[in-house]
Structures are given as C-alpha cells and as structure tokens.
Amino acid sequence: MIRLGLADLGAERHAIAVMLLDDDERRHRWFRKRFAGDEIDIAETVDDAKRLLESANYDAIFLDHDLLPHHYESNDHGDKANTGYAIAEWLTEKKELQRAATIIVHTRNADAAIPMVQKLRETGRNVEYCAFPMLDLKIKNYWKR
C-alpha cells in the first residue's frame, strides 16, 4: 500500500504550547487562527513576556521586535528595553529557560531581527528569522496539521 501511495502515513500532531510577543491585535487574531486547537499565550509587552516565559514551557516562541509605535519608524530610538531584543537578551541570561522551544523572530524589521537571532544563538537555541509575510508557510512546515 505504501509503494502504491495508498497508505495514509500522516499522523495528527498533538496540541502544542505557543507564546507570542507582539503588540498588534490583528496579529493576535492571525496567530490564534493559525494555532487553533493549540495553547497560545500572548504578551504585548516585554514584562508580560518575561512572566509567561518564567511560568510555562513552550514548544514555539514567536518574537516581534517593534512593540511600540516609535519603534516602527527607526531602530535609533534608544529604547531597546521595550523591544523584542530585550527578550533575546533576557533569554540569553536565563540559559535554563525554554531550552527546547523553537524560537522564530517574525518582525518585518530585518535590521533588528538579525541581532536578536544572533543573541539567542549565543546559548545554542533553536532560533531563526522569518519575515512576517512568509510566516504562514513556516508555520505550516513546522507544525503541520
């Protein structure tokens, strides 16, 4: 049956735990739709993300960089403490947290995404950058339903 392509080798995956750091309500809805049937926690601020990351284990973590309107215009805002980069630094310091999670930096701001990925890779984390417009395909490949 396998050789003829008649056997169904697919298996339904179990629910996963997802954490999203993003300040855009439209993206919240987008992620909830993509991860319907999974557990999803959403943080809009760096402090909220830290609380979630300390209190639960996640299979997937999605990090945006630009969390406030003044971040959308420039990377020279002097406000890294309120961006996704702050979480990248924090997770690098907290090496014991979220070791098994797949981390995807999904910001449209590629100039800010690359330093986040590099920072997280310092501790050997499974992390990559995926521009938001390509994220749907990435999710389908990683967490196929």
Secondary structure by P-SEA (a helix, b strand, c coil): cccccccccbbbbcbbbbbbbcccaaaaaaaaaaaccbbbbbbccaaaaaaaaacccccbbbbbcccccccccccccccccccaaaaaaaaaaacccccccccccccccaaaaaaaaaaaaccccbbbbbcccaaaaaaaaaccc
